[in-house]
Amino acid sequence: MALGLFSLAFYSTVGGGAIGNLLFQWEQAGVFSYILPFLVIFALVFGILSTMNLFGNNRAINAIISLSTALLSLQFNFVPVFFAEIFPKMGIILAIIVVVFILLGLFVKDDDGNLPGSFKTIMVVVIGIMVVWAVISSLGNFGWYVGYGWWYGLQYWLPTIIVTVLIIGAIAAIIVFSGKNDSSSKKKKKSSD
């Protein structure tokens, strides 16, 4: 009787039957926390180094740099936590995008059967906003002044942000307007000669 109770309790914590048990075992073994992030970082760095052809055809150097970068990135548990935050949100965003495309395909078409350009532009903007939201809300869990508590960080940093924007705007205005005056005075000199 007790054995049946223990297996029932174990099943209720894992759920999903054989697939749920397999995923639970992989999670306990560190597949999702270490192996998959390692493989993603290794593949990205190796692909970038191979494409850049920085070391010629020496793939061993690319592999060593990729291996060390991937291992070092997993050292302080920052990357696994970030991946655990961002990938579920990106999955939700991709599901929303697929549903929106299906609905647009059903109801919004021009004479050729394609989406009008304005809807494509709107979709690009909406997708961009959703991706930015996913990244910002994921970063909030790392103590940065973003995510759901962004307002507290904004209140703290708002004077600095305003002064920085004003200074950069003033410098940009000086550069833009001083450049136009010089070029217009040169044109006037050329026309008078």
DRENFIDREN-947318 format. One record per atom (N, C-alpha, C, O): residue in three letters; atom name; y, x, z. Coordinates in steps of 0.2 Angstrom, whole numbers, plus 5000, padded with zeros to 4 digits. Each point is the difference from the previous one (the first is absolute). Layout:
<rs>
{Ala CA {Y X Z}}
...
</rs>
This chain:
<rs>
{Met N {4994 5004 5000}}
{Met CA {5006 4996 5000}}
{Met C {5006 5004 5000}}
{Met O {5005 4999 4996}}
{Ala N {4995 5006 5008}}
{Ala CA {5006 5005 5001}}
{Ala C {5001 5004 4993}}
{Ala O {5006 5001 4998}}
{Leu N {4989 5001 4999}}
{Leu CA {5000 5003 4994}}
{Leu C {5004 4996 4994}}
{Leu O {5004 5002 4997}}
{Gly N {4994 4991 5003}}
{Gly CA {5003 4996 4995}}
{Gly C {5007 4999 5002}}
{Gly O {5005 4999 4996}}
{Leu N {4997 5001 5010}}
{Leu CA {5007 4999 5002}}
{Leu C {5004 5006 4998}}
{Leu O {5006 4999 4998}}
{Phe N {4991 5007 5003}}
{Phe CA {5004 5006 4999}}
{Phe C {5001 5000 4992}}
{Phe O {5006 5002 4998}}
{Ser N {4989 4997 4998}}
{Ser CA {5001 5000 4993}}
{Ser C {5005 4995 4998}}
{Ser O {5003 5001 4995}}
{Leu N {4997 4993 5008}}
{Leu CA {5005 4995 4998}}
{Leu C {5007 5002 5002}}
{Leu O {5004 4999 4996}}
{Ala N {4997 5004 5009}}
{Ala CA {5006 5003 5002}}
{Ala C {5002 5005 4995}}
{Ala O {5006 5001 4998}}
{Phe N {4990 5004 5000}}
{Phe CA {5001 5005 4996}}
{Phe C {5002 4997 4993}}
{Phe O {5005 5002 4997}}
{Tyr N {4992 4993 5001}}
{Tyr CA {5001 4997 4993}}
{Tyr C {5007 4996 5000}}
{Tyr O {5003 5001 4995}}
{Ser N {4999 4997 5011}}
{Ser CA {5006 4996 5000}}
{Ser C {5006 5005 5000}}
{Ser O {5005 4998 4998}}
{Thr N {4994 5008 5005}}
{Thr CA {5005 5005 4999}}
{Thr C {5001 5003 4993}}
{Thr O {5006 5002 4998}}
{Val N {4989 4999 4999}}
{Val CA {5000 5003 4993}}
{Val C {5001 4995 4995}}
{Val O {5005 5000 4996}}
{Gly N {4991 4995 5004}}
{Gly CA {5000 4994 4995}}
{Gly C {4999 5002 4993}}
{Gly O {5000 5006 4998}}
{Gly N {4998 4990 4998}}
{Gly CA {4999 5001 4993}}
{Gly C {4993 5002 4998}}
{Gly O {4999 5002 4994}}
{Gly N {4996 4998 5010}}
{Gly CA {4993 5002 4999}}
{Gly C {5000 5007 4998}}
{Gly O {5003 5005 5003}}
{Ala N {4993 4996 4992}}
{Ala CA {4998 5007 4998}}
{Ala C {5006 5004 4997}}
{Ala O {5001 5006 5002}}
{Ile N {5003 4991 4994}}
{Ile CA {5006 5003 4998}}
{Ile C {5005 5002 5005}}
{Ile O {5003 5005 5001}}
{Gly N {4998 4990 5004}}
{Gly CA {5004 5001 5006}}
{Gly C {4998 5006 5004}}
{Gly O {5003 5004 5002}}
{Asn N {4990 4996 4999}}
{Asn CA {4997 5006 5004}}
{Asn C {5001 5006 4996}}
{Asn O {5002 5005 5004}}
{Leu N {4997 4995 4990}}
{Leu CA {5001 5007 4996}}
{Leu C {5008 5002 5001}}
{Leu O {5001 5006 5001}}
{Leu N {5003 4989 4998}}
{Leu CA {5007 5002 5000}}
{Leu C {5002 5002 5007}}
{Leu O {5004 5005 5001}}
{Phe N {4993 4992 5004}}
{Phe CA {5001 5002 5007}}
{Phe C {4998 5007 5001}}
{Phe O {5003 5004 5004}}
{Gln N {4991 4998 4994}}
{Gln CA {4997 5007 5001}}
{Gln C {5004 5005 4996}}
{Gln O {5001 5005 5003}}
{Trp N {5002 4993 4991}}
{Trp CA {5004 5005 4997}}
{Trp C {5007 5001 5003}}
{Trp O {5002 5005 5001}}
{Glu N {5000 4989 5002}}
{Glu CA {5006 5001 5004}}
{Glu C {4999 5005 5006}}
{Glu O {5004 5004 5002}}
{Gln N {4990 4995 5002}}
{Gln CA {4999 5004 5006}}
{Gln C {4998 5007 4998}}
{Gln O {5002 5005 5004}}
{Ala N {4996 4996 4990}}
{Ala CA {4999 5007 4997}}
{Ala C {5006 5003 4998}}
{Ala O {5000 5006 4998}}
{Gly N {5006 4991 5001}}
{Gly CA {5006 5003 4998}}
{Gly C {5001 5000 4992}}
{Gly O {5004 5003 4998}}
{Val N {4992 4993 4999}}
{Val CA {5001 5000 4992}}
{Val C {5007 4997 4999}}
{Val O {5003 5003 4995}}
{Phe N {4999 4992 5008}}
{Phe CA {5007 4997 4998}}
{Phe C {5006 5004 5003}}
{Phe O {5005 5000 4997}}
{Ser N {4993 5003 5009}}
{Ser CA {5006 5004 5003}}
{Ser C {5001 5007 4997}}
{Ser O {5005 5003 5000}}
{Tyr N {4989 5000 4998}}
{Tyr CA {5001 5007 4998}}
{Tyr C {4997 5002 4993}}
{Tyr O {5003 5003 4996}}
{Ile N {4991 4994 5002}}
{Ile CA {4997 5002 4994}}
{Ile C {5004 4997 4994}}
{Ile O {5002 5004 4995}}
{Leu N {5000 4990 5005}}
{Leu CA {5004 4997 4995}}
{Leu C {5007 5002 4999}}
{Leu O {5002 5002 4994}}
{Pro N {5002 4999 5011}}
{Pro CA {5006 5003 5000}}
{Pro C {5000 5007 4997}}
{Pro O {5004 5003 4996}}
{Phe N {4991 5001 5007}}
{Phe CA {4999 5007 4997}}
{Phe C {4998 5000 4993}}
{Phe O {5004 5004 4996}}
{Leu N {4992 4991 5001}}
{Leu CA {4999 5000 4993}}
{Leu C {5006 4998 4996}}
{Leu O {5001 5003 4995}}
{Val N {5003 4993 5007}}
{Val CA {5006 4997 4997}}
{Val C {5005 5006 4999}}
{Val O {5002 5001 4995}}
{Ile N {4999 5002 5011}}
{Ile CA {5005 5006 5000}}
{Ile C {4997 5006 4996}}
{Ile O {5004 5003 4996}}
{Phe N {4990 4998 5004}}
{Phe CA {4997 5006 4996}}
{Phe C {5001 4998 4993}}
{Phe O {5002 5005 4996}}
{Ala N {4996 4989 5002}}
{Ala CA {5000 4999 4993}}
{Ala C {5007 5000 4997}}
{Ala O {5001 5002 4995}}
{Leu N {5004 4995 5009}}
{Leu CA {5007 5000 4998}}
{Leu C {5003 5007 4999}}
{Leu O {5003 5002 4995}}
{Val N {4996 5002 5010}}
{Val CA {5002 5007 5000}}
{Val C {4997 5004 4994}}
{Val O {5003 5004 4997}}
{Phe N {4990 4995 5003}}
{Phe CA {4997 5004 4994}}
{Phe C {5002 4998 4993}}
{Phe O {5001 5004 4996}}
{Gly N {5000 4989 5004}}
{Gly CA {5002 4997 4993}}
{Gly C {5007 5003 4998}}
{Gly O {5001 5002 4995}}
{Ile N {5003 4998 5010}}
{Ile CA {5007 5002 4999}}
{Ile C {5000 5008 4998}}
{Ile O {5004 5002 4996}}
{Leu N {4992 5002 5008}}
{Leu CA {5000 5007 4999}}
{Leu C {4997 5001 4993}}
{Leu O {5002 5005 4996}}
{Ser N {4993 4992 5002}}
{Ser CA {4997 5000 4994}}
{Ser C {5004 4998 4994}}
{Ser O {5000 5004 4995}}
{Thr N {5004 4991 5006}}
{Thr CA {5005 4998 4995}}
{Thr C {5005 5005 4999}}
{Thr O {5003 5001 4994}}
{Met N {5000 5001 5011}}
{Met CA {5005 5005 5000}}
{Met C {4998 5007 4997}}
{Met O {5004 5003 4997}}
{Asn N {4990 4998 5003}}
{Asn CA {4997 5007 4998}}
{Asn C {5004 5006 5003}}
{Asn O {5001 5004 4996}}
{Leu N {5000 4995 5010}}
{Leu CA {5004 5005 5004}}
{Leu C {4996 5007 5000}}
{Leu O {5003 5005 5000}}
{Phe N {4991 4995 5001}}
{Phe CA {4996 5006 5001}}
{Phe C {4995 5001 4994}}
{Phe O {4995 5003 5000}}
{Gly N {5007 4994 4994}}
{Gly CA {4997 5001 4994}}
{Gly C {4993 4996 5000}}
{Gly O {5000 4994 5002}}
{Asn N {4995 5009 4996}}
{Asn CA {4993 4996 4999}}
{Asn C {4996 5002 5007}}
{Asn O {4994 4998 5000}}
{Asn N {5009 5005 5005}}
{Asn CA {4996 5001 5006}}
{Asn C {5000 4994 5004}}
{Asn O {5004 4999 5004}}
{Arg N {4990 4997 4995}}
{Arg CA {4999 4994 5004}}
{Arg C {4998 5002 5007}}
{Arg O {5001 4995 5005}}
{Ala N {4997 5011 4997}}
{Ala CA {4998 5001 5007}}
{Ala C {5006 5000 5004}}
{Ala O {5000 4998 5006}}
{Ile N {5006 5005 4992}}
{Ile CA {5006 5000 5004}}
{Ile C {5002 4993 5001}}
{Ile O {5003 4998 5005}}
{Asn N {4997 4998 4990}}
{Asn CA {5002 4993 5000}}
{Asn C {4996 4996 5006}}
{Asn O {5002 4997 5004}}
{Ala N {4991 5005 4996}}
{Ala CA {4996 4997 5004}}
{Ala C {5001 5002 5007}}
{Ala O {5000 4996 5005}}
{Ile N {5001 5011 4996}}
{Ile CA {5002 5002 5007}}
{Ile C {5006 4997 5003}}
{Ile O {5000 4998 5006}}
{Ile N {5005 5002 4990}}
{Ile CA {5007 4997 5002}}
{Ile C {4999 4993 5002}}
{Ile O {5003 4997 5005}}
{Ser N {4993 4999 4990}}
{Ser CA {4999 4993 5002}}
{Ser C {4996 4999 5006}}
{Ser O {5002 4995 5004}}
{Leu N {4993 5009 4997}}
{Leu CA {4996 4999 5006}}
{Leu C {5004 5002 5006}}
{Leu O {4999 4996 5005}}
{Ser N {5005 5009 4995}}
{Ser CA {5003 5002 5006}}
{Ser C {5006 4994 5001}}
{Ser O {5001 4999 5006}}
{Thr N {5002 4999 4989}}
{Thr CA {5005 4995 5001}}
{Thr C {4997 4993 5003}}
{Thr O {5003 4997 5004}}
{Ala N {4991 5001 4993}}
{Ala CA {4997 4994 5003}}
{Ala C {4998 5001 5007}}
{Ala O {5001 4995 5004}}
{Leu N {4996 5011 4998}}
{Leu CA {4998 5001 5006}}
{Leu C {5006 5000 5005}}
{Leu O {4999 4997 5006}}
{Leu N {5006 5007 4992}}
{Leu CA {5006 5000 5005}}
{Leu C {5003 4993 5001}}
{Leu O {5003 4999 5005}}
{Ser N {4997 4997 4990}}
{Ser CA {5004 4994 5000}}
{Ser C {4996 4995 5005}}
{Ser O {5003 4995 5003}}
{Leu N {4991 5006 4998}}
{Leu CA {4996 4996 5005}}
{Leu C {5000 5003 5007}}
{Leu O {4997 4997 5004}}
{Gln N {5006 5008 4997}}
{Gln CA {5000 5004 5007}}
{Gln C {5003 4995 5005}}
{Gln O {4997 5000 5006}}
{Phe N {5008 4997 4994}}
{Phe CA {5003 4997 5005}}
{Phe C {5000 4992 5000}}
{Phe O {5003 4997 5003}}
{Asn N {4992 5000 4993}}
{Asn CA {4999 4993 5000}}
{Asn C {5006 4996 4997}}
{Asn O {4999 4994 5001}}
{Phe N {5006 5009 4996}}
{Phe CA {5005 4997 4997}}
{Phe C {4998 4996 4994}}
{Phe O {5002 4994 4999}}
{Val N {4995 5010 4996}}
{Val CA {4998 4997 4994}}
{Val C {4995 4994 5000}}
{Val O {5001 4995 4997}}
{Pro N {4994 5006 5007}}
{Pro CA {4995 4994 5001}}
{Pro C {5004 4994 5003}}
{Pro O {4998 4994 4997}}
{Val N {5006 5007 5007}}
{Val CA {5004 4994 5003}}
{Val C {5004 4997 4995}}
{Val O {5001 4994 4999}}
{Phe N {5003 5010 4997}}
{Phe CA {5004 4997 4995}}
{Phe C {4996 4997 4994}}
{Phe O {5002 4994 4998}}
{Phe N {4992 5009 5000}}
{Phe CA {4996 4996 4995}}
{Phe C {4997 4994 5003}}
{Phe O {5000 4995 4996}}
{Ala N {4999 5005 5011}}
{Ala CA {4997 4993 5003}}
{Ala C {5005 4995 5000}}
{Ala O {4999 4994 5000}}
{Glu N {5008 5008 5000}}
{Glu CA {5005 4995 5000}}
{Glu C {5002 4998 4993}}
{Glu O {5001 4994 4999}}
{Ile N {5000 5011 4996}}
{Ile CA {5002 4998 4994}}
{Ile C {4995 4997 4995}}
{Ile O {5002 4995 4996}}
{Phe N {4992 5007 5004}}
{Phe CA {4995 4997 4995}}
{Phe C {4999 4993 5001}}
{Phe O {4999 4996 4995}}
{Pro N {5000 5001 5011}}
{Pro CA {4999 4993 5001}}
{Pro C {5006 4996 4997}}
{Pro O {4999 4995 4997}}
{Lys N {5007 5007 5004}}
{Lys CA {5006 4997 4998}}
{Lys C {5001 5000 4993}}
{Lys O {5002 4995 4996}}
{Met N {4996 5011 5001}}
{Met CA {5000 5000 4992}}
{Met C {4995 4996 4997}}
{Met O {5001 4997 4995}}
{Gly N {4993 5002 5009}}
{Gly CA {4995 4995 4997}}
{Gly C {5003 4993 5000}}
{Gly O {4998 4996 4995}}
{Ile N {5005 5002 5010}}
{Ile CA {5003 4994 5000}}
{Ile C {5006 4999 4995}}
{Ile O {5000 4995 4997}}
{Ile N {5004 5010 5002}}
{Ile CA {5005 5000 4995}}
{Ile C {4996 4999 4993}}
{Ile O {5003 4996 4996}}
{Leu N {4992 5008 5003}}
{Leu CA {4997 4999 4993}}
{Leu C {4997 4993 4999}}
{Leu O {5000 4998 4995}}
{Ala N {4997 4999 5010}}
{Ala CA {4997 4993 5000}}
{Ala C {5006 4996 4998}}
{Ala O {4999 4995 4996}}
{Ile N {5007 5005 5007}}
{Ile CA {5006 4996 4999}}
{Ile C {5002 5001 4993}}
{Ile O {5001 4995 4996}}
{Ile N {4999 5011 5001}}
{Ile CA {5002 5002 4993}}
{Ile C {4995 4996 4995}}
{Ile O {5002 4998 4995}}
{Val N {4992 5003 5007}}
{Val CA {4995 4997 4995}}
{Val C {5001 4992 5000}}
{Val O {5000 4997 4994}}
{Val N {5001 5000 5012}}
{Val CA {5001 4993 5000}}
{Val C {5007 4998 4996}}
{Val O {5000 4995 4996}}
{Val N {5005 5009 5005}}
{Val CA {5006 4998 4996}}
{Val C {4999 5001 4993}}
{Val O {5003 4996 4996}}
{Phe N {4994 5009 5002}}
{Phe CA {4998 5001 4992}}
{Phe C {4996 4995 4998}}
{Phe O {5001 4997 4994}}
{Ile N {4994 5000 5009}}
{Ile CA {4996 4995 4998}}
{Ile C {5005 4993 4999}}
{Ile O {4999 4997 4995}}
{Leu N {5005 5002 5010}}
{Leu CA {5004 4994 5000}}
{Leu C {5005 5001 4994}}
{Leu O {5002 4995 4997}}
{Leu N {5001 5011 5002}}
{Leu CA {5005 5001 4995}}
{Leu C {4996 4999 4993}}
{Leu O {5003 4997 4995}}
{Gly N {4991 5006 5005}}
{Gly CA {4996 4999 4993}}
{Gly C {4999 4993 4999}}
{Gly O {4999 4998 4994}}
{Leu N {5000 4997 5011}}
{Leu CA {4999 4993 4999}}
{Leu C {5006 4996 4998}}
{Leu O {5000 4996 4995}}
{Phe N {5006 5006 5008}}
{Phe CA {5005 4996 4999}}
{Phe C {5006 5002 4996}}
{Phe O {5004 4997 4997}}
{Val N {4997 5010 5003}}
{Val CA {5006 5003 4997}}
{Val C {4998 5004 4994}}
{Val O {4997 5006 5001}}
{Lys N {5004 4992 4993}}
{Lys CA {4999 5004 4994}}
{Lys C {5005 4998 4994}}
{Lys O {5003 4994 5000}}
{Asp N {4998 5011 4996}}
{Asp CA {5005 4998 4995}}
{Asp C {4996 4998 4994}}
{Asp O {4994 4998 5000}}
{Asp N {5009 5002 4994}}
{Asp CA {4996 4997 4994}}
{Asp C {4994 5005 4998}}
{Asp O {4995 4997 4997}}
{Asp N {5006 5009 5004}}
{Asp CA {4994 5005 4998}}
{Asp C {4995 5000 5005}}
{Asp O {4995 5003 4999}}
{Gly N {5005 4993 5007}}
{Gly CA {4995 5000 5005}}
{Gly C {5001 5006 5005}}
{Gly O {4996 5001 5004}}
{Asn N {5010 5003 4996}}
{Asn CA {5001 5005 5004}}
{Asn C {5005 4998 5005}}
{Asn O {5004 4995 5000}}
{Leu N {4997 5009 5006}}
{Leu CA {5005 4999 5005}}
{Leu C {5007 5002 4997}}
{Leu O {5000 5005 4997}}
{Pro N {5005 4991 5004}}
{Pro CA {5006 5002 4998}}
{Pro C {5003 5006 5004}}
{Pro O {4997 5002 5006}}
{Gly N {5007 5002 4991}}
{Gly CA {5003 5006 5003}}
{Gly C {5003 4999 5007}}
{Gly O {4999 5005 5004}}
{Ser N {5004 4990 4997}}
{Ser CA {5004 4999 5006}}
{Ser C {4994 4999 5006}}
{Ser O {5001 5002 5006}}
{Phe N {4994 4994 4993}}
{Phe CA {4995 5000 5005}}
{Phe C {4996 5006 5001}}
{Phe O {4998 5002 5006}}
{Lys N {5002 5003 4989}}
{Lys CA {4997 5006 5001}}
{Lys C {5004 5004 5005}}
{Lys O {4998 5004 5004}}
{Thr N {5009 4996 4994}}
{Thr CA {5005 5003 5005}}
{Thr C {4999 4998 5007}}
{Thr O {5000 5004 5005}}
{Ile N {5000 4989 4996}}
{Ile CA {5000 4997 5006}}
{Ile C {4993 5003 5004}}
{Ile O {5001 5001 5006}}
{Met N {4994 4999 4990}}
{Met CA {4994 5002 5003}}
{Met C {5000 5007 5002}}
{Met O {4997 5002 5006}}
{Val N {5006 5002 4990}}
{Val CA {5000 5008 5002}}
{Val C {5004 5000 5007}}
{Val O {4999 5004 5004}}
{Val N {5007 4992 4996}}
{Val CA {5004 5001 5006}}
{Val C {4996 4997 5006}}
{Val O {5001 5003 5005}}
{Val N {4996 4992 4994}}
{Val CA {4996 4997 5006}}
{Val C {4994 5004 5002}}
{Val O {4999 5001 5006}}
{Ile N {4998 5002 4989}}
{Ile CA {4995 5005 5002}}
{Ile C {5002 5006 5004}}
{Ile O {4998 5003 5004}}
{Gly N {5008 5000 4993}}
{Gly CA {5003 5005 5003}}
{Gly C {5002 4999 5008}}
{Gly O {4999 5004 5004}}
{Ile N {5004 4990 4997}}
{Ile CA {5002 4998 5007}}
{Ile C {4994 4999 5004}}
{Ile O {5000 5002 5006}}
{Met N {4994 4996 4991}}
{Met CA {4994 4999 5004}}
{Met C {4997 5007 5002}}
{Met O {4998 5001 5006}}
{Val N {5003 5003 4990}}
{Val CA {4997 5007 5001}}
{Val C {5004 5004 5005}}
{Val O {4998 5003 5005}}
{Val N {5009 4996 4994}}
{Val CA {5005 5003 5005}}
{Val C {4998 4997 5007}}
{Val O {5000 5003 5005}}
{Trp N {4999 4990 4995}}
{Trp CA {4999 4997 5007}}
{Trp C {4994 5003 5003}}
{Trp O {4999 5001 5006}}
{Ala N {4995 5000 4990}}
{Ala CA {4994 5002 5003}}
{Ala C {5001 5007 5002}}
{Ala O {4997 5002 5006}}
{Val N {5006 5002 4991}}
{Val CA {5001 5007 5002}}
{Val C {5005 5000 5007}}
{Val O {4998 5004 5005}}
{Ile N {5007 4993 4995}}
{Ile CA {5005 5000 5005}}
{Ile C {4996 4997 5007}}
{Ile O {5001 5002 5005}}
{Ser N {4996 4992 4994}}
{Ser CA {4996 4997 5005}}
{Ser C {4995 5005 5003}}
{Ser O {4998 4999 5006}}
{Ser N {4999 5005 4990}}
{Ser CA {4995 5004 5002}}
{Ser C {5003 5006 5004}}
{Ser O {4997 5002 5005}}
{Leu N {5009 5000 4993}}
{Leu CA {5003 5006 5003}}
{Leu C {5002 4998 5007}}
{Leu O {5001 5004 5004}}
{Gly N {5001 4990 4997}}
{Gly CA {5002 4998 5007}}
{Gly C {4995 5001 5005}}
{Gly O {5002 5001 5006}}
{Asn N {4992 4999 4993}}
{Asn CA {4994 5002 5005}}
{Asn C {5000 5007 5002}}
{Asn O {4997 5002 5004}}
{Phe N {5007 5002 4993}}
{Phe CA {5000 5007 5001}}
{Phe C {5006 5002 5004}}
{Phe O {5001 5006 5001}}
{Gly N {5003 4989 5002}}
{Gly CA {5006 5002 5004}}
{Gly C {5006 5001 4996}}
{Gly O {5005 5002 5003}}
{Trp N {4995 4997 4990}}
{Trp CA {5006 5001 4996}}
{Trp C {5004 4994 5001}}
{Trp O {4997 4994 5002}}
{Tyr N {5009 5006 4996}}
{Tyr CA {5004 4994 5001}}
{Tyr C {5000 4995 4994}}
{Tyr O {5005 4999 4997}}
{Val N {4989 4999 5002}}
{Val CA {4998 4996 4995}}
{Val C {4995 4995 5002}}
{Val O {4998 5001 5006}}
{Gly N {5000 4995 4990}}
{Gly CA {4995 4995 5002}}
{Gly C {5003 4994 5003}}
{Gly O {5006 4998 4998}}
{Tyr N {4990 4999 5006}}
{Tyr CA {5003 4994 5003}}
{Tyr C {5005 5001 5005}}
{Tyr O {5004 4995 5002}}
{Gly N {4997 5011 5001}}
{Gly CA {5005 5001 5005}}
{Gly C {5006 5004 4997}}
{Gly O {5004 5004 5003}}
{Trp N {4997 4995 4990}}
{Trp CA {5005 5004 4996}}
{Trp C {5007 4998 5003}}
{Trp O {5005 5005 4999}}
{Trp N {4996 4989 5004}}
{Trp CA {5007 4998 5002}}
{Trp C {5002 5005 5005}}
{Trp O {5006 5002 5001}}
{Tyr N {4990 5000 5004}}
{Tyr CA {5002 5004 5005}}
{Tyr C {5002 5007 4998}}
{Tyr O {5005 5003 5002}}
{Gly N {4991 4999 4993}}
{Gly CA {5002 5007 4997}}
{Gly C {5007 5000 4996}}
{Gly O {5004 5004 5001}}
{Leu N {4997 4990 4996}}
{Leu CA {5006 4999 4996}}
{Leu C {5006 5000 5005}}
{Leu O {5005 5003 4998}}
{Gln N {4994 4993 5007}}
{Gln CA {5006 5000 5005}}
{Gln C {5002 5007 5003}}
{Gln O {5005 5001 5001}}
{Tyr N {4990 5003 5000}}
{Tyr CA {5001 5007 5002}}
{Tyr C {5003 5004 4995}}
{Tyr O {5005 5004 5002}}
{Trp N {4992 4996 4992}}
{Trp CA {5003 5004 4995}}
{Trp C {5005 4998 4995}}
{Trp O {5002 5003 4996}}
{Leu N {5000 4990 5005}}
{Leu CA {5005 4997 4995}}
{Leu C {5006 5004 5000}}
{Leu O {5003 5001 4994}}
{Pro N {5001 5001 5011}}
{Pro CA {5006 5004 4999}}
{Pro C {4999 5007 4996}}
{Pro O {5004 5001 4996}}
{Thr N {4990 5002 5005}}
{Thr CA {4999 5006 4996}}
{Thr C {4999 4998 4993}}
{Thr O {5002 5004 4996}}
{Ile N {4994 4991 5003}}
{Ile CA {4999 4998 4993}}
{Ile C {5006 4998 4996}}
{Ile O {5001 5002 4995}}
{Ile N {5004 4994 5009}}
{Ile CA {5006 4998 4997}}
{Ile C {5004 5006 4998}}
{Ile O {5003 5001 4994}}
{Val N {4998 5004 5011}}
{Val CA {5004 5006 4999}}
{Val C {4997 5004 4994}}
{Val O {5004 5003 4996}}
{Thr N {4990 4998 5004}}
{Thr CA {4997 5004 4995}}
{Thr C {5001 4997 4993}}
{Thr O {5001 5003 4995}}
{Val N {4998 4990 5004}}
{Val CA {5001 4997 4994}}
{Val C {5007 5000 4998}}
{Val O {5001 5001 4994}}
{Leu N {5004 4999 5010}}
{Leu CA {5007 5000 4999}}
{Leu C {5002 5007 4997}}
{Leu O {5003 5001 4995}}
{Ile N {4994 5004 5009}}
{Ile CA {5001 5007 4998}}
{Ile C {4997 5002 4993}}
{Ile O {5004 5002 4995}}
{Ile N {4990 4996 5004}}
{Ile CA {4997 5001 4993}}
{Ile C {5004 4996 4995}}
{Ile O {5001 5002 4994}}
{Gly N {5001 4991 5007}}
{Gly CA {5004 4996 4996}}
{Gly C {5006 5004 4998}}
{Gly O {5002 5000 4994}}
{Ala N {5002 5002 5011}}
{Ala CA {5006 5004 4999}}
{Ala C {4999 5006 4995}}
{Ala O {5004 5001 4996}}
{Ile N {4991 5003 5006}}
{Ile CA {4999 5006 4996}}
{Ile C {4998 4998 4992}}
{Ile O {5003 5003 4996}}
{Ala N {4993 4992 5004}}
{Ala CA {4998 4997 4993}}
{Ala C {5006 4998 4996}}
{Ala O {5001 5001 4994}}
{Ala N {5004 4995 5010}}
{Ala CA {5006 4997 4997}}
{Ala C {5004 5006 4998}}
{Ala O {5003 5000 4994}}
{Ile N {4998 5005 5010}}
{Ile CA {5004 5006 4998}}
{Ile C {4998 5003 4994}}
{Ile O {5003 5002 4995}}
{Ile N {4990 4999 5005}}
{Ile CA {4997 5003 4994}}
{Ile C {5001 4996 4993}}
{Ile O {5002 5003 4995}}
{Val N {4997 4991 5006}}
{Val CA {5000 4996 4994}}
{Val C {5007 4999 4997}}
{Val O {5001 5001 4995}}
{Phe N {5004 4997 5010}}
{Phe CA {5007 4999 4998}}
{Phe C {5003 5007 4998}}
{Phe O {5004 5000 4995}}
{Ser N {4995 5005 5008}}
{Ser CA {5003 5006 4998}}
{Ser C {4997 5003 4993}}
{Ser O {5004 5003 4996}}
{Gly N {4990 4995 5003}}
{Gly CA {4997 5002 4993}}
{Gly C {5003 4996 4995}}
{Gly O {5001 5003 4994}}
{Lys N {5000 4991 5007}}
{Lys CA {5003 4996 4995}}
{Lys C {5007 5002 4998}}
{Lys O {5002 5000 4994}}
{Asn N {5002 5001 5011}}
{Asn CA {5007 5002 4999}}
{Asn C {5000 5007 4996}}
{Asn O {5005 5001 4996}}
{Asp N {4991 5004 5006}}
{Asp CA {5000 5006 4996}}
{Asp C {4998 4999 4993}}
{Asp O {5003 5003 4995}}
{Ser N {4992 4993 5003}}
{Ser CA {4998 4999 4993}}
{Ser C {5005 4995 4997}}
{Ser O {5001 5002 4994}}
{Ser N {5003 4994 5009}}
{Ser CA {5005 4996 4996}}
{Ser C {5006 5004 4999}}
{Ser O {5003 4999 4995}}
{Ser N {4999 5006 5010}}
{Ser CA {5006 5004 4998}}
{Ser C {4998 5005 4995}}
{Ser O {5005 5002 4996}}
{Lys N {4989 5000 5003}}
{Lys CA {4998 5004 4995}}
{Lys C {5000 4997 4993}}
{Lys O {5002 5003 4995}}
{Lys N {4996 4990 5005}}
{Lys CA {5001 4996 4994}}
{Lys C {5007 4999 4998}}
{Lys O {5002 5001 4994}}
{Lys N {5002 4998 5011}}
{Lys CA {5008 4999 4998}}
{Lys C {5002 5007 4997}}
{Lys O {5005 5000 4996}}
{Lys N {4993 5006 5007}}
{Lys CA {5003 5006 4997}}
{Lys C {4998 5001 4993}}
{Lys O {5003 5003 4996}}
{Lys N {4990 4995 5003}}
{Lys CA {4998 5001 4993}}
{Lys C {5003 4996 4995}}
{Lys O {5002 5002 4994}}
{Ser N {5000 4992 5008}}
{Ser CA {5003 4995 4996}}
{Ser C {5007 5002 4998}}
{Ser O {5003 4998 4995}}
{Ser N {5001 5005 5010}}
{Ser CA {5007 5002 5000}}
{Ser C {5000 5006 4995}}
{Ser O {5005 5001 4997}}
{Asp N {4990 5003 5003}}
{Asp CA {5000 5006 4996}}
{Asp C {4999 4999 4993}}
{Asp O {5000 5004 4996}}
</rs>
